[in-house]
Amino acid sequence: MTSQILSTGTKATDAGFHRPMVHDRSCPGRLILDHLADKWAVLIVVRLASGTMRFAELRRAIDGISQKMLTVTLRDLERDGLVVRKLYASVPPKVEYSLTPLGNSLVDKVNELCGWAEANSAEILKARERFDRRNGVRQKVTGDS
C-alpha cells in the first residue's frame, strides 16, 4: 500500500482513507506527543525500562519531580497504555508501575533522545549564551523576559 501526504496535513492511502498527521490539530497523535514530549514522561519511561518500580522508588530515582507531577504523569502514561499500575491489597497499600509492551516499544527512541540531549548539551548551552548576549539589550529595553 502506498500513501501520499496531502496539503491538508492528512495522509491518503490507496484505499482512499485519510488519516490525520501530527501537523494537523485534529490528529490524535498530537495529543499523544503532548504527553510524550514532557520531560517527566521521558524520564519515567527511561527509569521503568530497567524494570518494575514502586512510586517512592520512582520519585527518588527522578531528581526534581514532585509527588503531584509524578502522579499526574504516571496517570497520563497509564491512560495512554504505556504504563501499567498494579495495586496489591496489603497494609500499607503497595503499588508498582511497569511498562506495557507498547511502552517498551518506546524505550529505544527515548534512550536515543536522552543520549542526544546529553551529547549535545554543551553546544546547546553555548548557543543559548550567544543568543542571550545578542538579544540581552533588546530584552531589557522592551521588557521581554
C-alpha positions as CSV (number, residue, x, y, z in Angstrom):
1,M,0.0,0.0,0.0
2,T,1.3,3.4,-0.9
3,S,0.5,6.7,0.7
4,Q,0.7,10.3,-0.1
5,I,0.8,13.4,2.1
6,L,-1.9,15.9,1.1
7,S,-1.7,19.6,1.5
8,T,-4.3,19.3,4.2
9,G,-1.9,17.6,6.5
10,T,-3.5,14.2,6.1
11,K,-2.1,11.0,4.6
12,A,-4.0,9.5,1.7
13,T,-3.7,5.7,1.1
14,D,-4.5,3.6,-1.8
15,A,-7.7,2.6,-0.1
16,G,-8.7,6.3,-0.1
17,F,-8.6,6.6,3.7
18,H,-7.4,9.9,5.0
19,R,-5.5,9.7,8.3
20,P,-4.6,12.9,10.1
21,M,-0.9,13.6,10.7
22,V,0.6,15.2,13.7
23,H,0.8,18.6,12.0
24,D,-3.0,18.6,11.8
25,R,-4.6,19.8,15.1
26,S,-7.3,17.1,14.8
27,C,-4.7,14.3,14.8
28,P,-4.9,12.1,17.9
29,G,-1.2,11.6,17.6
30,R,-0.7,15.2,18.5
31,L,-2.3,14.6,22.0
32,I,0.0,11.7,22.5
33,L,3.0,13.7,21.5
34,D,1.9,16.3,24.1
35,H,2.3,13.6,26.8
36,L,5.4,12.0,25.5
37,A,7.3,15.3,24.8
38,D,7.0,16.1,28.5
39,K,10.4,15.7,30.3
40,W,8.8,13.8,33.2
41,A,7.3,11.3,30.9
42,V,10.6,10.7,29.1
43,L,12.4,10.3,32.4
44,I,9.7,7.9,33.8
45,V,9.9,5.7,30.7
46,V,13.7,5.6,31.0
47,R,13.6,4.5,34.6
48,L,10.8,1.9,34.1
49,A,12.8,0.5,31.2
50,S,15.0,-1.3,33.8
51,G,12.0,-2.9,35.4
52,T,9.1,-2.5,37.8
53,M,9.3,0.2,40.4
54,R,7.2,1.4,43.3
55,F,6.0,5.1,43.4
56,A,8.6,6.1,46.1
57,E,11.4,4.4,44.2
58,L,10.5,6.3,41.0
59,R,10.3,9.6,42.9
60,R,13.8,9.1,44.4
61,A,15.2,8.0,41.0
62,I,13.9,11.1,39.2
63,D,15.6,14.1,40.7
64,G,13.4,17.1,41.0
65,I,10.0,15.6,40.2
66,S,7.2,16.5,42.7
67,Q,4.8,13.9,44.0
68,K,2.0,15.7,42.1
69,M,3.8,15.7,38.8
70,L,4.8,12.0,39.2
71,T,1.2,11.1,40.0
72,V,-0.2,13.1,37.0
73,T,2.4,11.8,34.6
74,L,2.0,8.2,35.6
75,R,-1.7,8.5,35.2
76,D,-1.3,10.0,31.7
77,L,1.1,7.2,30.7
78,E,-1.3,4.6,32.1
79,R,-4.2,6.2,30.2
80,D,-2.1,6.1,27.0
81,G,-1.4,2.4,27.6
82,L,2.3,2.8,28.1
83,V,2.4,2.1,31.8
84,V,0.5,-0.5,33.9
85,R,-0.2,0.2,37.6
86,K,-0.6,-2.8,39.9
87,L,-2.1,-2.4,43.3
88,Y,-1.5,-5.0,46.0
89,A,-4.1,-5.5,48.7
90,S,-1.7,-5.0,51.7
91,V,-1.3,-2.7,54.6
92,P,0.1,-0.2,53.8
93,P,-1.1,-0.5,50.1
94,K,1.7,-1.4,47.7
95,V,1.6,0.0,44.2
96,E,4.0,-0.9,41.4
97,Y,4.5,0.5,38.0
98,S,5.9,-1.1,34.9
99,L,6.0,-0.5,31.1
100,T,3.5,-2.3,28.9
101,P,4.6,-3.9,25.7
102,L,3.6,-0.6,24.0
103,G,5.7,1.4,26.5
104,N,8.6,-1.0,25.9
105,S,8.4,-0.2,22.2
106,L,9.2,3.4,23.1
107,V,12.3,2.8,25.2
108,D,14.9,2.8,22.4
109,K,13.6,6.0,20.9
110,V,13.5,7.7,24.4
111,N,17.0,6.5,25.2
112,E,18.2,7.8,21.8
113,L,16.6,11.2,22.6
114,C,18.2,11.3,26.1
115,G,21.6,10.3,24.6
116,W,21.3,13.1,22.0
117,A,20.5,15.7,24.7
118,E,23.5,14.6,26.8
119,A,25.9,14.5,23.9
120,N,24.8,18.0,22.6
121,S,24.2,19.8,25.9
122,A,27.5,21.8,25.9
123,E,26.8,23.0,22.3
124,I,23.2,24.0,23.1
125,L,24.3,25.8,26.3
126,K,26.8,27.8,24.2
127,A,24.2,28.6,21.6
128,R,21.9,29.9,24.4
129,E,24.6,32.1,25.8
130,R,25.3,33.6,22.4
131,F,21.6,34.1,21.8
132,D,21.2,35.8,25.2
133,R,24.2,38.1,24.7
134,R,22.9,39.0,21.2
135,N,19.4,39.7,22.5
136,G,20.1,40.8,26.0
137,V,19.8,44.6,25.4
138,R,16.7,44.3,23.3
139,Q,15.0,42.2,26.0
140,K,15.8,44.7,28.8
141,V,14.6,47.6,26.6
142,T,11.3,46.1,25.6
143,G,10.7,44.4,28.9
144,D,10.6,40.9,27.4
145,S,11.6,38.0,29.7
